[in-house]
Amino acid sequence: MILRPLASVTMGGNLLCVTLLLVMTQLSPVAHADDPLGPIRAAVNGERAKTPCPALKYSSALEAAAQAKARDQGDVVYLGRKTLFGAYGDPQAAAISGALEQATISDCSYTEYGVGFLRDDTDRDWVYIALGTPRPEAPRLDTTPDPAALPGSVPSPTPAPPKVAPTDAIRVSFDKGLTWTVNVTNSADLPGQCTFVSKNPVLPGTTKNFTIERNGTATLTVLAPPPFSTYHVVVSCHGTFDGRDVEFGRVEQDVSA
């Protein structure tokens, strides 16, 4: 606030200063210049909102490219794909409209934008719109060294394949006569307990238990079946493999007299 005297009056040789009024004047704050890029950004965002695309993200790198183009200062590096659209006019709204007519804002592959502005010596406004798609980041490589590749390291031993139990190691044959001899052969490196069972729907059957050595043979003597009869014979052998009981051989066949 300032105080300003409005009048001074001289009367009878004596200076009589009469202050008629003290005017209090409120100083107005200094107005900031308008942001010339604001209307351009608003226009771009408004056009993008009319499309099915996501909103554009503002990019300072693309603004630098648009400003450099408006000032004819060459290109600015942008890590990705960029396209610039420009127009001039007076007033600024005409230049904005001209740039928007060229810009492919409805292209959803563009995800960022920046704008530039210049008023030249003839009071013409230059407006530039830069649309861009940033380059995807390269995947990060795992640089952790492999302990097995370090000097002096001992490579890990290759794990042994899982053990598989034999399942078809028994063969059976018959020597026929007044009595029959049953020949059992074991091709597995596994001893076991075996059972011989012969059945007939009408006649009595036979059941015998026996042992067999690894890679060994066993013989059994059984009564010959009556003439023209048929028996269903099953030979099954079990043994311990890797701590568990397994059937390492089973033979089923029909035998006729």
C-alpha positions as CSV (number, residue, x, y, z in Angstrom):
1,M,0.0,0.0,0.0
2,I,1.2,3.6,-0.8
3,L,0.2,7.0,0.6
4,R,-0.1,9.8,-2.0
5,P,-0.8,13.6,-1.1
6,L,-3.4,15.1,-3.4
7,A,-2.7,18.9,-2.8
8,S,-0.3,21.4,-1.1
9,V,-1.6,25.1,-0.5
10,T,0.5,28.2,0.4
11,M,-1.4,30.8,2.4
12,G,-0.1,34.2,4.0
13,G,3.6,33.3,3.4
14,N,3.3,30.4,5.6
15,L,3.4,27.1,4.1
16,L,0.3,25.3,5.0
17,C,0.4,21.9,3.9
18,V,-3.0,20.5,3.8
19,T,-3.2,16.9,3.1
20,L,-6.7,16.6,1.8
21,L,-6.7,12.8,1.5
22,L,-4.5,9.9,1.9
23,V,-5.4,7.4,-0.8
24,M,-4.8,3.8,-0.1
25,T,-4.1,1.9,-3.2
26,Q,-4.0,-1.8,-3.2
27,L,-1.3,-3.1,-5.5
28,S,-2.5,-6.0,-7.6
29,P,-0.4,-9.2,-7.8
30,V,1.7,-9.7,-10.9
31,A,-0.2,-12.0,-13.3
32,H,1.7,-15.1,-14.5
33,A,2.0,-15.7,-18.2
34,D,-0.4,-18.4,-19.5
35,D,1.1,-21.8,-20.2
36,P,1.0,-22.0,-24.1
37,L,1.2,-25.8,-24.0
38,G,-1.9,-26.2,-21.8
39,P,-4.5,-25.7,-24.5
40,I,-2.6,-28.1,-26.8
41,R,-2.5,-30.8,-24.1
42,A,-6.1,-30.3,-23.4
43,A,-7.0,-30.6,-27.1
44,V,-5.0,-33.8,-27.5
45,N,-6.5,-35.4,-24.4
46,G,-10.0,-34.5,-25.6
47,E,-9.5,-36.0,-29.0
48,R,-8.0,-39.2,-27.4
49,A,-11.1,-39.5,-25.1
50,K,-13.3,-39.8,-28.2
51,T,-11.5,-43.0,-29.2
52,P,-11.6,-46.5,-27.7
53,C,-7.9,-46.3,-26.9
54,P,-6.5,-45.8,-23.4
55,A,-5.5,-42.3,-22.3
56,L,-2.1,-41.1,-23.6
57,K,0.7,-40.7,-21.0
58,Y,2.5,-37.3,-21.2
59,S,6.2,-37.7,-22.1
60,S,8.9,-35.1,-21.4
61,A,11.1,-36.7,-24.0
62,L,8.4,-36.3,-26.7
63,E,7.8,-32.7,-25.5
64,A,11.5,-32.0,-26.1
65,A,11.2,-33.5,-29.6
66,A,8.1,-31.4,-30.4
67,Q,9.7,-28.2,-29.0
68,A,12.9,-28.9,-31.0
69,K,10.8,-29.3,-34.1
70,A,8.9,-26.1,-33.5
71,R,12.2,-24.2,-33.1
72,D,13.9,-26.0,-36.0
73,Q,16.6,-27.3,-33.7
74,G,16.9,-30.8,-35.2
75,D,15.8,-34.2,-34.0
76,V,15.7,-35.4,-30.4
77,V,16.5,-39.0,-29.5
78,Y,13.4,-41.0,-28.3
79,L,13.8,-44.6,-27.3
80,G,10.9,-46.0,-29.3
81,R,8.7,-45.1,-32.3
82,K,7.6,-41.5,-32.7
83,T,5.8,-39.4,-35.2
84,L,5.5,-35.6,-35.3
85,F,2.5,-33.5,-36.6
86,G,2.6,-29.7,-37.0
87,A,0.7,-26.7,-38.2
88,Y,0.7,-22.9,-37.9
89,G,-2.0,-20.4,-37.6
90,D,-3.3,-17.2,-35.9
91,P,-4.7,-17.4,-33.3
92,Q,-3.2,-20.4,-31.5
93,A,-6.5,-22.3,-31.7
94,A,-6.2,-22.4,-35.5
95,A,-2.7,-23.9,-35.3
96,I,-4.0,-26.5,-32.7
97,S,-6.9,-27.4,-35.0
98,G,-4.5,-27.9,-38.0
99,A,-2.1,-30.1,-36.0
100,L,-5.0,-32.3,-34.7
101,E,-6.3,-32.8,-38.2
102,Q,-3.0,-34.5,-39.1
103,A,-2.3,-36.4,-35.9
104,T,-3.4,-40.0,-35.8
105,I,-4.5,-39.8,-32.2
106,S,-7.0,-42.7,-32.8
107,D,-4.1,-45.1,-33.4
108,C,-4.1,-47.1,-30.1
109,S,-0.5,-48.3,-30.7
110,Y,0.6,-44.8,-29.6
111,T,0.8,-44.7,-25.8
112,E,2.6,-41.4,-25.1
113,Y,2.6,-37.9,-26.4
114,G,4.3,-34.5,-26.0
115,V,3.5,-31.0,-27.5
116,G,5.6,-28.0,-28.6
117,F,4.7,-24.4,-29.3
118,L,6.4,-21.3,-30.9
119,R,5.2,-17.8,-31.8
120,D,7.4,-16.4,-34.6
121,D,8.3,-12.8,-35.5
122,T,5.1,-12.4,-37.6
123,D,2.9,-13.4,-34.6
124,R,2.1,-16.8,-36.1
125,D,1.7,-19.7,-33.7
126,W,3.4,-23.0,-34.5
127,V,2.0,-26.1,-32.8
128,Y,3.6,-29.6,-32.9
129,I,2.2,-32.8,-31.5
130,A,4.6,-35.8,-31.0
131,L,3.0,-39.3,-30.6
132,G,5.2,-42.2,-29.5
133,T,5.4,-45.8,-28.4
134,P,8.3,-46.6,-26.1
135,R,10.6,-49.4,-26.9
136,P,9.9,-52.5,-24.7
137,E,12.6,-53.1,-22.1
138,A,14.9,-56.0,-22.8
139,P,14.5,-58.9,-20.3
140,R,17.1,-58.9,-17.6
141,L,19.7,-61.7,-17.8
142,D,20.5,-63.7,-14.8
143,T,24.2,-63.0,-14.2
144,T,24.5,-65.3,-11.1
145,P,27.5,-67.6,-11.8
146,D,26.9,-71.3,-12.0
147,P,28.7,-72.7,-9.0
148,A,29.7,-75.7,-11.1
149,A,31.5,-73.4,-13.6
150,L,33.7,-71.7,-11.0
151,P,37.4,-72.5,-10.9
152,G,38.2,-75.4,-8.7
153,S,34.6,-76.5,-8.3
154,V,33.7,-80.1,-8.5
155,P,30.8,-80.9,-10.9
156,S,27.8,-82.5,-9.2
157,P,27.5,-86.2,-10.0
158,T,24.9,-87.3,-12.4
159,P,22.0,-88.9,-10.4
160,A,21.6,-92.6,-11.0
161,P,18.5,-93.6,-13.0
162,P,15.7,-94.9,-10.8
163,K,15.7,-98.6,-10.2
164,V,13.0,-100.6,-12.0
165,A,11.9,-104.0,-10.6
166,P,11.7,-106.9,-13.1
167,T,8.1,-108.0,-13.9
168,D,8.4,-110.8,-16.5
169,A,11.4,-112.9,-15.4
170,I,9.7,-116.3,-15.0
171,R,9.3,-119.0,-17.7
172,V,7.4,-122.4,-17.2
173,S,7.6,-125.6,-19.2
174,F,6.3,-129.2,-18.7
175,D,7.8,-132.6,-19.2
176,K,4.8,-134.9,-19.6
177,G,4.7,-138.6,-18.6
178,L,3.1,-140.7,-15.9
179,T,3.9,-137.8,-13.7
180,W,4.6,-134.3,-14.9
181,T,7.7,-132.3,-14.2
182,V,7.2,-128.5,-14.0
183,N,10.4,-126.6,-15.0
184,V,10.5,-122.9,-13.7
185,T,13.3,-120.6,-14.9
186,N,14.2,-117.2,-13.3
187,S,16.0,-114.6,-15.4
188,A,16.0,-111.9,-12.7
189,D,19.0,-111.1,-10.4
190,L,16.5,-111.7,-7.6
191,P,15.7,-114.7,-5.5
192,G,12.1,-115.3,-4.5
193,Q,9.3,-117.4,-3.1
194,C,7.0,-118.9,-5.8
195,T,3.6,-120.6,-5.8
196,F,2.3,-123.2,-8.3
197,V,-1.5,-123.5,-8.6
198,S,-3.4,-125.8,-11.0
199,K,-7.2,-125.7,-11.1
200,N,-9.9,-127.6,-12.9
201,P,-13.6,-126.7,-12.6
202,V,-14.5,-130.4,-11.7
203,L,-11.3,-132.2,-10.7
204,P,-9.1,-131.6,-7.7
205,G,-6.3,-129.1,-8.1
206,T,-2.8,-128.8,-6.9
207,T,-1.0,-126.0,-4.9
208,K,2.8,-126.1,-4.2
209,N,5.1,-123.5,-2.7
210,F,8.8,-123.4,-3.6
211,T,11.9,-121.1,-3.7
212,I,14.0,-120.1,-6.7
213,E,17.4,-118.6,-6.7
214,R,18.5,-115.5,-8.7
215,N,19.0,-116.4,-12.3
216,G,18.2,-120.0,-11.2
217,T,15.8,-122.8,-12.0
218,A,13.4,-125.0,-10.0
219,T,11.6,-128.2,-10.8
220,L,8.4,-129.6,-9.4
221,T,6.8,-133.0,-9.8
222,V,3.0,-133.1,-10.0
223,L,0.4,-135.8,-10.8
224,A,-0.5,-136.0,-14.4
225,P,-4.0,-134.8,-15.1
226,P,-6.6,-137.3,-16.2
227,P,-6.8,-138.0,-20.0
228,F,-8.6,-135.3,-22.0
229,S,-8.7,-132.9,-19.0
230,T,-7.4,-129.4,-18.9
231,Y,-6.0,-127.5,-16.0
232,H,-5.5,-123.7,-15.6
233,V,-2.0,-123.3,-14.2
234,V,-0.6,-120.1,-12.5
235,V,3.0,-119.7,-11.4
236,S,3.8,-116.5,-9.4
237,C,7.1,-115.5,-7.9
238,H,7.7,-112.7,-5.3
239,G,10.9,-111.2,-4.0
240,T,12.3,-108.2,-2.2
241,F,13.5,-105.4,-4.5
242,D,14.9,-102.1,-3.2
243,G,13.3,-102.7,0.2
244,R,9.8,-103.6,-1.1
245,D,8.0,-106.8,-2.1
246,V,7.4,-107.2,-5.8
247,E,6.0,-109.8,-8.1
248,F,8.9,-110.3,-10.5
249,G,7.2,-113.0,-12.6
250,R,3.8,-114.5,-13.3
251,V,2.8,-117.1,-15.9
252,E,-0.8,-118.3,-16.6
253,Q,-1.6,-121.0,-19.1
254,D,-4.0,-123.8,-19.8
255,V,-2.4,-127.3,-19.8
256,S,-4.2,-130.4,-21.3
257,A,-3.4,-134.1,-20.8
